[in-house]
Amino acid sequence: QVQLVESGGGLVQAGGSLRLSCAASGSIFNINAMGWYRQAPGKQRDWVAVILNGGYTNYLESVKGRFTISRDNAKKTVYLQMNSPKPEDTAVYYCTAGNRIFSWEYWGQGTQVTVSS
């Protein structure tokens, strides 16, 4: 079993910056992919960014050039650096992990990000 705990959410002004963290614990040896998703009120949960063990990353088109996903294997932590956020980025952000990309097995509890204009 793997536990994921997000932190770093909060209120940020548009154009500012915020860094989300996701700390993993438990049986992580089968985890090859991690990602961030978000869900705004009344909308479905959408993927934002993914990262594989080999370093491959991919992003939702609307966040490319503004958000950066990274990982610190020693700390078993994945980050989402959010630069120049926009009000439309407001959502609950969830960390996820799995053996294969988009075959997610574990989810964190979510952290709220609110971007003010």
N, C-alpha and C positions, 0 to 999 in steps of 0.2 A: 504494500500500500504506500502511496505517496501523498504527502500533505503539501499544499501550496498556500502560502500566506502572502497576500499583497499588502503593500503599504505605499505611502507617498501621495495619495490623492488629496484633493482639497480644492480650494477656490483660487483661481489664477486669472489674471487679466489677459485679454487677447493681446498677442504679441509678446507675452512673457515666456516663461519656461517652467517646466515641472518634470520631475523624474519619478517614475513609478518603479517599485522593486517587487520582485516575487521570489521569496525564499522557499526552496524545496527541501523536504526532509523525508526520511523513510527509505523505501527500496527504490532508489533512483537509477539503479544500474541498467534498467531496461528503457530508460528515457532517452530517446534520440532526437526528439523535437519538442520545442516549447513555443508558446505563442501568446499573443494578447488579443483579446476580443473586447468588444464594447456593446452596450445595449442602452439606447436612449429610451425615455418613456414612450410607450406605445409602439415601439419598433422592435424588430427582430434583432437577435444578437448577431453581430457581424465581426468577421476577423479583421484585425488591424495590421498585425505584423507577425511573422514567424521566423524562427531561427533553428537550424539544425546543428548537430554536434560538429559537423565539418566546417561550420561557419556560414553556410548558405543562409541568406536572408531574403525576405520578400515582404512587400508592403501593399496595403490598400492604396489604390491610385491617389486618393485624395489626401493622403498623409505623406506621400513620397517627398523627400527633400525637407520635411519638417520633423518627422519622428525618426528615431533610431533605436533599433532593438539590439541589445548586446547581452553577453553573459559572462559571468565570472565563475568558472568551474570550481575554483578553490572554495568559494563562498557558497556554491550551489545556488546562485542567484541570477535571475534574469532581470534586465532593466528595460524600461521604455522611456527614453528621453524625448520629451515633448517640447519642441521649440516652436515659437510663433503659433500657439494654439488659437483656434477660432471658436466662436460660440457654438458652432455646429459640432465641435468635438466633445461637447458636454454629454456625459454618459457615465454609466457604471462600467469600469474596466475590469475585466476578468483575465487572470492568468490561467493557462492551460498547458498540459503536458501529455505526451504519449510516445509510444514506440515508433509510430510513423506519423509523418506530417498529415494533418487533417483527420487522423484517426485518434482523436483525443480521448484519453482515459480518465484524466483527473482535472478538476477545476478548483480554483480558489473561491473565496467567498465574495470577492469583488471589492473595489474601492471606487468611491464617487469622485469624479472630476467635473468641476463646474467652471466654465470659462465665461467670464463676464466681458461685455463689450465696452 
